Amino acid sequence: GYLNRERFVKRYKGLEIVKYQSAWYVKFEFLENIEQGEWRLFRFKQGINRIKDLKKKEAFAKDLKTSLHQLLIDGWNPCEQIQDHSLRDCIDNCLADIKNGSSAFKTWSHYNSVWGIFFKWCENKGIGADIKQITSQEIAQFIDTKSHLSNAGRNRYVQGLKNLYNRLIEKGIVKENIVRVKTKKATGKKYVPLKIEEKKRLKNYLTKEHPRFLFFIEVMFYTGLRQKEILSLKYENIYDMGIVLYKEGAKKRQQRTAPLNDYLREQLQGSPNEYIFGVNLESEQRNHPYKRDIVTRLWKKHVKGYL
């Protein structure tokens, strides 16, 4: 791994086995330009992910690492060989980065869906074995297959593919973002407030069908708290001054107080360690906050479904 043994310039570093759920590989960085100090990242799989037996997979990875190490010691320059990157491998690596980073699961799920559908389309077209062979025209053709969607749905694919290529540029796999399709302005339905009679009928319906969800809506209306904040509330958050929430910041514990009227105060009675909406929202017992999705599902079912 030395360009000049008299100068002792080591040209590789960070040789290790990376084990993601979707992809294993051996990675290292190679000093491509000594004068400018430019390092280039390399990943080698050599069929490792086709091995299902874990012990054999582990042994293969160690052998691959040893072989690459010896080649680098002997002066091998990986920059001189042409590396092909398949669309499938690129997607797997980017998804692994998202999953093991600080992004939420919803982010990973979003890109897994968009990129997966794009991969299947490319596979049916016989393209994507080398990602550099995919053209901007072919990406435009793929976006055209989503013309039946709303502008927001179509934009979801455009932004998703742009994000994929931006990540590949950062990895040094491609040099430019070839997704040149422009997003369209999303059009939403105009908000039409409910009439007084409609509000009364909806309240009567929720009082009968799901009074706990009606109370959840009332808490949201009177306090101005976000849905996720309400789902995380315990009775210990109720004080004379109002509803107190704490957030652990980087340097200190931050406190926020929400208003609490007499109607809510009378209803919010319980054991300090219990979640306020831990009973009769959808399950009898709950040891952790619900996800916000539960509110969306109840809203679609009992509010939008009723209206």
N, C-alpha and C positions, 0 to 999 in steps of 0.2 A: 503494500500500500504506500510506497514511497516513490515520488517522482525522481528524486535525486538523493541518493543515500548519503552523499557528502553534506547536503543541506538539511537532511532529515525532515523533509516536508511530508507529513502524513496526509493522505488524500481522502481518507474515509473516516466516518465516525457514526456512532449511534446504531451499530449493527445489533439487531434484536428481533425476536419473534413476537409478532403482534397477533393476539387472539381475540377477534371479534366473533360474536355469535354467527353472523352471516358470512364472515370471511376471515381466514387466517392468511398471514403472509410474513415474509422476512423483509425488513426494511433497513436501509442505511442511507447516509448522505455522502455524496462524493464531491470533492473539490473540483468543479468543472473549470473554473478560471482562477488560477493561482494569483495572478497579478491583482485582480479585482476582488478576490476572496469570495467568489460566488459558489455556493453549495447547491447541489441538485439532489432531490429526494428520489430514491428508487424503491420500488416494491416488487418482490418476486414471489410467485405462487407455485409455478411449475406443476399444477394439478393437485395441489395439497387439499383443496376444498372438495375434491371428488372422493376423498377417502372418508368413509363413514365411521370406521372403527377408531375410537379416540386414542388408544395406545399406539396404533400404527400411524395415525395422523401426527401424534406428538413426536414419534421417532423420525418420521419423514421430515418434519419441520427442523429438527435438530441437525439432521444430515444436510439439509439444504443450507442451513446457516453455516455449518462447518465448511461446506464446499465453497460458498461465496466468500467466506473469510480467507480461505487459502488462495482463491483467485485474486483477491484484493492484495494480499501479502506479496503474491508473485508479480504484481504490477498491472493487473487487468484494469482496463478503463471501460466502464459500462456505458459511458457517453458515446463511444464509438459504434455501438450497436444500435440498430433501429428497434425501438420498443413499440409494440402494438398494444393499445388499450381498448378492450371491448367495452361497449356501452353497459353491458351487464356488470362487469367488474367496477366500472366507474360509479355506477349507481350504488352497488353494494358498499363501496368504500365511503361514499358521501353519506349514505344512511347510517353507517357505523359511526362516523364522526358526529352526526346529529344525536344518535342514541347515547353515545358516551360523553356528550358535551352537556351544556347547561340548558339545552332546549327542552320544552315540555313534550310529553308524549304526543299531544295533539299535533305538534309541529312535525314530528317524525311520521305520524300517521298520514298527514296531508301530503308530504313529499313522497312517501312510499306509494300512495295511490296514484299521484300524477305521473311520477317517473315510471312506475310499473306499467301503466296503461300505454305510455309512450314506448317503452321497451317492447311490449307485445306487438304494437303497430309496426315498429321497425323490424322485428323478427319475421312478421308476415310478409314484409316487403323485401326481406333478404338483405337488410343493411344493418350496420351497427357492430359487425365483427371487429372493426377498427373505428373508433368514434371519430377519428379525423376524416373519415370518408363520408360522414353525414353532412349534407349541405343545408344551407339556409332555406333553399327552395323546398326541400323535403320536410323541414320543420314547419314551413308555412302550409304545406299540404296536410300535415297532421292536425294543425290548428283548424283547418277548414272542415275537418271531420267533426268538429265540435260546434259548428255553426247553428245547430239546433238548440244550443244552450242559451241562457240569458247572457248578457254582457259580463256580469259578475262571474258566472260559471266559466265562460270562455277565458276571461282574464286570469282565472285560477291556473289554467294550463300554461298560459303565456308567461306569467310570473314564475311559475314552478320551473319551467325549462330555463328561463333566464338565470334563476338561482343556481340550477345545476351547472351551467356553463361558467358562471362566476366562480363557483367552488373549484371547478377543474382548472381555471386560469390560475387560481391561487396555488394549486398543486403542481403547476407547470406542465399539465398534460395537454392543454390546448392553449393557443396564443390569443384568441379573440372570441368574443361572444357572438355567435352566428344567429342568435334568436333575434331577428329584426322585425318580427310581427309586433305591431303597436297594440296596446291595450285600448279598450273602448270604455267610454264613460258608463259606469253602472247606473241603471235606471231603477229606482225603487218606487213602490206604490206610495201615493200621496196619503199622508196621515189624515184620517177622518175620525175625529173624536166621537165617542159614543154619546148618544142622546140620554137624557136623564132616565127615561123609561127603560132603555136598554141596560143602563147601569143597575137599576133596581132589579130587573129580571135576572141579570148575571149574578148579583149578590144573593138573591133568593136561591138560585140554582146551586151556587157554591156552598151556601149555608147548609143545604140538604145533602149534596153529593160529597163535598170535601171541605168541611169547615176549617180544618187545620191549614189547608193551602190558602184559604181566604184570609186567615189570620197572618200568614206569611206575607201576603200582598199588603195587608194593612201595616205591618211592621216596616216593610220597604217604603211605603208611601209616607208614613209619619216620621221616620228617622232619616231617610235619604241614604241609607246604607246600601252597599252593593249586595247582590245575591249571595256571593261566596262568603262575604263577611257575616251575613245573617246566619248562614248555615254553620258557621264556625262559632257562633255565640253560645256561651254557657250562662247559667243563671248567676254565676259569680261575676259576670261583666255588668250586672245591674247595680248601680249606685244611686244615691240621692240626687247627685248632679246630672245623671243621665246614664247612657250606655257607654262604658269605657272600653276601648280596644287598645291593645298594645302591639307594637311592631318592633322587632329586634333589628335595629339599624347596624351599620358597619361600626359605629363608634358609641352609640348610646341607644337606650330603649325609648322609642317614641310612643307618645300617648295621644289618642284621639278620642274625643267625646261627642256622642251623637245625642240629639234631643230625645226626651222621653216624657210623653204626656201622661195624664192620670189614667186614661183608658188602658194604655199599654202596661203601665206599672201594675195595675190591678190584675192583669192577665198573666204577667210574667212572674210567676211564683213557682219555685222549685228548689231542689237540692243544688248547692253551688257547683258541684262537679258534673252535673248533667247538662247535656246539650239541650237548648231550648226546643229545637225541632228534631230531637232524637226519637220522639215517640209519635206514632200515628201520622207521620208524613208519608212514609211508604213501608217502613219496617218497625218492629216493636223495640228493638235494641240497637244501639249504635255507639261504637267506641271511638269513632273518628268522624270528622266532618264529611258531609255528603259532597259530591262533586256538583258543580253548577248545572251539569247536564240534566239532573233530575228536575230542576225547576223548569227548564226548557220543555221537557217531556210533559210535565203536568200542565204547563201553559197551553201547549198545542192540544192536549186532550180535553181539558176542562174549560178553557177560555175560547181559543180559536175554534175548537170543535163545536162548542155551543153556539157561538156567534155565526 
